[in-house]
């Protein structure tokens, strides 16, 4: 299955299926950086962390918010799962300082707007 991308009204979405649905959703904010590159990195890490969830279709939304970006990570479930444990894993991933630094280094803006 391929990844779908959408950039509408300042919201960049990378998902397995469009329109993206967030049955599982965790949000965070980060400094201003490339929305596309950040979504790619978060998608990769989210897939690694939640790859054992049967019927999970990941999605990442990145929207510019003032001098930063707002990230929504999660996705759609096609079968029943224990959402609180998946949410805890995803929240830990989004708040991991090492990952956040790696994402920032990868998605740094190089003089262009995001």
Secondary structure, DSSP 8 states (H G I E B T S, - for coil): ---EEEEETTEEEEESSSS---SEEEEEEEES--HHHHHHHHHHHHHHHHTTSTTEEEEEEEEEETTEEEEEEEEEESS---HHHHHHHHHHHHH-HHHHHHHHHHH---SS--
